[in-house]
Amino acid sequence: MYTLPNKLKLFAIIFMVVGALGMVVGLMNAPGSKEEVKEMLANQEAHHGESSVHAEEVHHDEEHVYHLYHQLQNRPWSAIYVAAFFFFMIALGTLAFYAIQHASQAGWSPVLFRVMEGITGYLLPGSIIMFLLLALSVFGVNHIFHWMDPELVNPESDKYDYLVAGKAAWLNTPGFLIRAAIYLTGWNLYRYFSRKYTLKQDEEGGTHWFKKNFKISAVFLVFFIVTESMMSWDWIMGFDPHWFSTLFGWYVLAGMLVSAITVIAMVAVFLKSQGYLEYVNNSHIHDLAKFMFGFSIFWTYLWFSQFMLIWYANIPEEVTYFVSRIEDYNLLFFGMVALNFVFPLLLLMNSDFKRVNWLVIGTGVLILAGHYIDVYVMVMPGTVGASWFIGIPEIGAMLFFFGLFTYIVFSSLTKAPLLAKGSPFLEESKHFHY
């Protein structure tokens, strides 16, 4: 049985505390009124050399001030949302990869089942956090989802937006929360029963529970591929309600899977270094690194396909999505492509490199950083526009959810033996060699 080291526990708690303080500071420092924004703009203009104009005499367009006010208010909430979604999607991607192992009756992976189950232990708390964040948006605590403003669908309002109104059959708050509840319930039910069946398999042996797990995994994957796409429309594309892409669900899925497999590899290498997972060998790590490489290429293919087709067609309603990111997020937008494609390509193409643990870990850090930035760039332009900045709210949110994720995952690993001894393919997995 795995025991959570006190140092690791303390490490996770420190990150959570420091991160929570950063999030609180970010929320408290957000402007509380338009007057604060006007004063901030006046100070900025005075600081940039307009000393001949008194701060109180500087005229600002009311619409611009109102827009900037909401952007600055959205910033700490958006930072929390990015971090919450990123770590949630790692757990969800791991669950999908785990289901694929059961549905395909893979023989190489049973020695890693408990690692995958430990990572998916974050799914339930992550689901609760995500639902709370979505509910806070619905009830007006924050305004990160622009389409939730009722004035946008009111034909008599000056803010009426015929494009948002045209999507009101889908983009409405009751449907938004109901769909979220369906997604989260379905994903967590599969995790609960699949975990239950594998533990029963360990206790009783035979193939009864193995067959049941095979059946529910096959059904879950059908449910998952549909709901994952719908979730990406609601939870990510919803920040840019004028824009849509038929590739977007696959694009989010690719980032989700490569991040999940990367964490599986990193946790496995860490546990192996601590003297656990005796049957995990270099071939298992090699295969995980091979998936890291393959899904990085797949993600890049989808990124380029989506970008190239929209950019070449140059349809205003579509290309504006990339224009805002290239103009306001240029370094992050293209930098993440290097992190998510160039480095995995160079570091993991060689088969021998995939067996070098420290190289897999180093590449994994770059991949996770790249996909964190990817989520950031998907969310921030639609919520804070050009008013983004990497500061206390962003760093605090990342630290908090990293600490929470680490604590829950490694605590989950202590709940059962790290070897799924009841799997019919265990011997094949123990002696797996690539």
N, C-alpha and C positions, 0 to 999 in steps of 0.2 A: 504493500500500500504506500502511496505517495503521501508525504507529510509536508505541509506548507512551511517553508523555512521562515523563521522569525524575521530575518533580514529582508526577505522578499516582501513579507507582510508589511513591515515598517516602511519599506521603500514605496509600496503602493499607497499606504495611508498618507505619507508625506506629500506625495504627488496630488492626492485628492484634496488635502487641506490647502496646499499652496494654490492649486487650480481653482478651488472654490472661492478663495479670497480674491483671485484675479477676476473671476466672473462677477462677483459682488461689486468690486471696484468699477468694472466696466459698466454694469447696469446703473450704478450710482452716478457715474460721470456723464452719462448720456444727458443731453439737454432736456430740460423740463418744460420749456416754452419757446415760442418763436422769438421772444425778446432776447433770450440767451443766444440764439443763433445770430440775430442781428448784431448783438454786441461783439460776438466772436468774429464776425465778418468785418466789422468796423475796426477791431483791433488788428486783424490781419492786414487790412489795407493800410492802416497807419504804420504798421511795422515794415511794410514794403515800400515806404518812401513817400506816401501821400500825406506828408506832415502838414501841408497847407490846408488840408481839409479836416475839420474837427470831426471826431468820431460820430457825434450825435447828428452831424449834418450829412453823413454819407447816406445816400438813398439806395435802397435795395428793392429790387422787384419783389413784390409780395409773393408771387407765385414761386419764384426761385427760393425764397426764404422758407416757404411752406414745404417745398420739395426737399430741401436740404435738411430741414428739421426732422422729417420722417426718415431720411436716410441715416442720419446720425443716431436717431432713436433705434433704428433697426440693427445698427452695427453689432452691439453686444449680443442681441438675440440671434442674429445670423451666425455669429461666431459659435455660440452654443449649439445651434442647429447643425452646423457643419461637423463639429466634433461628435455630436450625438449620432448623426447619421453615419459617419464614417465607421465608427466602431460597431454600430448596429449592423452595417452591411457586411462587415467581416464575419460576424456570427451567422448571419443569414447565408452568405456565400459558402461558409463551411458546412452549414446544414444541407445545402443543395449538393455540394460535392460529396458529402457523407451519404446522401440518398442515392446518388449515382453509383457509389460503391456497392450498395445493397441491391439496387435494381439490376446492375450489370453482373452481379455475383463475381466481383473482382477478386482475384486470388492473391494479389500483392499487398493489399492494404489492411487486412484485419489487425495486424500488430499496431496500427495507428488509429484504430477506432476510438480508443479511450481519449486520445489527444483531441480528435475531432469532437467527441461528445463534451469534453471539457470546454472547448472554445464555444460550442453552442450553448453552454451553460449561461452565457451572457445574453442569450436571445430573449428570455422573459424579462429581466430587468431593463434591457435595452428597448424592448417593445413598450413597456410601461412609460419609459422616459419619452420615447417618440410620440406616443399617443397623447401624453400630457402636453408636449410642445405643440402638437397640431391643435389640441383643444384650446390651448391658450390663444392661439391665432384666431380660431373660430370665435371665441368670446371677446375678442378685441383687446387682449392684454398687450399684444404687439401687432404690427402691421406688415410682417414680412411677406405675406401673401397679398399682393396688391389687388387681386381680383375679388377679394372678400369685402371690399368697400361697396356697400349697397348702392351708393350713388352712381356707380359705373353701369348699373343695369336699370337705372331709372330714366326713362326717356325724357322726363321733364327737368332733369338735372343738367347743369352746365358741364358736369364731369362725365356725362353719358358716353360710354364706349361701346360702339355697335359690335366690335369684334368680341369683346368679353361677353356682352349680352347674347351674342349668337352662340356662345359656348355654355350658357347658363344651365342647360339641361345636364351637363356634366359638372361644370364648375359651380357647385352650390354647396353651402356649408353642411346641410344635413347629409347629402350624398357623400361628401368628402369624408366625414367622420364615420359613416356607416361602412363605406368601403375600407377605410383604415382598420376598423374593428374586424371585418371579415378577413383581411389579409393577415393581420397579427394573430387572430384566433386560429386560423388554419395552419400557419407556420408553427405556432407553439404546440398545437395538438399533435402534429406529426412528430415534433421533437420529443414530446412526452411519451408517446406510445412506442416510438422506435427505440428510445433509450430503455424503456420498460421491457421491451421484447428481447433486446440484447442481454440484459441482466438475467431475464428468465432463461435465456439460452445458456448462459453460463451455469445456472443452477441445475437445470434439468437435462441438458444435452439434447441429442437427437436433432431432428430437422423441423419440428413443428413451429417453433418460434422463428426460426430462420425463414421459413416459407411465408409466415405472416408478415415478417419485416420486408420481404421481397415484394409482396403485394401492396402494402401500404406505401412503400417507397416509390413504386411505379405510379400509383395514383397521385401521390404527392407531387411528383415531378411534373405531371400534367397541370395540376393546380398551381404549382410554383411558377411555371413558365408564363402562364397567363397573368397571374396576380403580380409577378415581379414587374412586368411591363406596365401594368396599370398603376402600380405603386410609383414607378419612375415618372409617369405622366403627372400624377397627383403631387408627389412630394418634391420633385426636382423641376420638371418642366413647368409646373404650376407657377414658378417664380417669374416666368416669361410667358404670360398667357396669350400674347399675340403670336407666338412662335410655335412651330411644331416640327418634328422630324420623325419619319417612320422608322428610322434606325435607332432612335433614342433608347428604347427598352433594351435592345441588344448591347448598346454602348455601355449603359450602366451595368448590365449583367457581366460584361467582360471585365470591367474594373472591379466589380464585386468578387468575381471568382479568382482573379489573379491576386488580389489582396488577401483573400481567405487562404489560398494555398500557400502563399508566402508566410502567413502567420503559422499555419500548420507545420511548415518546415522549420521555422524558427523555434517554436515551442518544442518540437521533437529533438532538435539539436541541443537545446538547452537541457532538457530532461536527460538526454543521453550523456551529456557532460557531467551530470550530477549522479550518474551511476544507475539510472533507470532505463527502461526500454531496451533490455538486453538483446532482444531479437530484431531490433531496428538496425539495419546495416547500411553500408554506403550505397547499395542499390536502391533502397527505399528513398534515401535522401536524393539520389540521382533522379529518380522518377518524379519526386516533388519538384525539384529544380527544373526538370524537363517541362512540367506543367506550367511552372512560373514563366519559363521562356516562351512556351507555345501560346499561352493566354496573353502575354505581353505583345506578341506579334499580332494576335487576333484583335486586341484592343486598338493597336495602331492602325490596323486595316480598317476598322470601323470609324476611328477618328478621322482618318484621311478620306474615307468614302463620304462621310457626312459633310466634312469641311469642303472638299473639292467640288462635289456636286452642287452644293448650295452656293458656294462662292462663284463658280463658273456660270450658273444660271442667272445670278445677280438679280433675283426677285426681291424687291425692297422688304417685303414682309418677312422674308427668310434670312437675307444676308445681314440684316441689322443685328441679329444675335451675335455674329462673329465680329462685326464692325465694333460693337461696344467692347468686346473682349480684347481685340487687337489694339484699340486706341487706349483703353484705360487699364488693361491687365497684360500688356504686351509681354513683359518678362516672365510672368507666371504662366501665361497661356502657352508660349512656345517652350519655356523651360521645363514644363511638365512632360512635354513630348520627349525631350532628351532623357529625362529621368525614367520615363515609362517605356521607352523604346531603345534608345541608343545604348544605355548602360546594360540593360538585360541582354541585348543583342551581342555586345562585345564580351561581356563577362560570362554568359551562360551558353554561348554557342558551342564551345568546346566540351565534348563529353567528359573529359577528365576534370574540368573545372567544376562540374556539377557534383562531384564527389568530395570537394574540398569544403569542409563545414564553414570555416571562417569566411570563405568567399561567398558561399550561399547566404550567410547571415548579412554580410556587407551589401550584397546585391539586394537582399530583402529590405534592408533599411532604405535604400534608394527607391525601390519600388513603392514602398508604403508612403514615403515622403511625396513621391510623384502623384500617387492617387489621392492623397490628402489634398494636395494642391488642386487636383482635378475636381474634387468635390467643391472645394473653395471657389474655383472659377465657375462652376456650374451654378452656385447659389448666389454669390455676392453681387454680380452685376445687376441682377433683377431685384435686389433688396437694398443695396447701399450705393449702387452706381459707381461713380468716380470717387466717392467719399471713403474708399477702403484704406486700411492701414493695418500692418502687422504690429500689434501692440499688446497691451495687457489683456484685453478681452479675448483675443485670439489665442494667445499663449496660455492664458488661464484655462480656457475651455479645453484645449488640447491636453494639458497636464491633468486636469480633473478626470476626463473620460479615459485617458490612458491608465491612470491609477486605478479607476473603478474597474475597467476591463481586465487589467492584470490581476487584481484582487479576486474578482469573481471567477475568472478562468482557472487560476491555480487553486482556488478553493474548491471548485467543481471537480478538479482532478483528484482530490482527496476522498471523494465519495465512493469510489469503487476501485478495485485492482486495475492496474494500468494495462493488463493483458486480457483481451476478450477471449477467454479460453474455450468458450463454447462454439466458436465459429467453425463450421465444417471445413473452411479453407485455411485454418490456422497453420497447419503444418506446411502448406504451400507458401504461406506468407513468411513463416520463420526461415525457410530455406530459399527465399526469393533471391535470384541473382540475375542481373541484367548484363 
